[in-house]
C-alpha cells in the first residue's frame, strides 16, 4: 500500500509477493502466484499460525459487520484495504441483514481492483475505489464515496488487518494520523459513527523483527511492521470501545466457543476492537 500515482491501466507484478494475494492463499484461495506462495511458506516457517490467524481475522470481520448492522443500525461501510474478494464480503454480510446497506471498498492493489470491479462492485449499493488508504481526502472526496456515503446515516470505517501494512512516518501518512483524520471525516457525517481496527501484534521482539523483515523484503517495501498492543491501543485514544474492549479478535463477541489458551497461537495475534466515535 505504497503511495504513488494512480492509473486506470494497472500492471500486476506477479514476481513480487502481494499482501492481498498472500492473504488469499492463507485463506485457501486461488488468486495468487508462485511469489505469494513462496513468501507464505517463509512466513509459516517463522509464524506457523499464520493461516489460522487469517481465518480468525476473517471470522472477526464477519461478526463485526453483522453486529454493527443488526445491533447498532450501521447502514454504510468504508472498508480500507479490502483485499481480494472471498466468501462473505462486507456487502454480502451487511446486505443479508439490510439490503439497503452501502459499502465502499478501498484498495490500490491492481489485482484487488481487477477482481473487485467484477465481484465487489456488483450492485448499486457497492463500489470499489482505487486509492491509497492513507489518502483520506481522496477517499471521502471520490465520486463513488460521495454517491454512497451520506451524512446522517450511521457509518463504520473498517481498518481490519491492514495497518501493519503501513510504515511509521513523521507526517500525515503515519497510521495513527490516518486514523485520526478518518475519525474527523466520520464526525462530519454525524455523531455516533464507528471505527473498527485490528492488526498483527506480538509480545516477542524476535517475531516482530523477523516477520517485518520478511514481509518488507518479499513485498519490496509494501509493508509496515508487526506492532505491540500498546501501539494499537493508542489508535483508539479519545474513542469509546464497545464491549469486550480491545482483545485478540478470537474473543470479540464470538459466536462459537473460543479456543482455550493452550490451543491458541503464541507467536502473534490479530488484536483490536470496535470504537464508537
Secondary structure by P-SEA (a helix, b strand, c coil): ccccccccccccccccccaaaaaaaaaccccccaaaaaaaaaaaaaccaaaaaaaaaaaaaaaaaaaaaacccccccccccccccccccaaaaaaaacccbbbbbbbccaaaaaaaaaccccccccccccccccaaaaaaacaaaaaccccccbbbbbbcccccccccccccccaaaaaaaaaaaaaaaccccbbbbbbbbbccaaaaaaaaaaaaaaacccccccccaaaaaaaaccccccccccccccccccccccccccccccccccccccccc
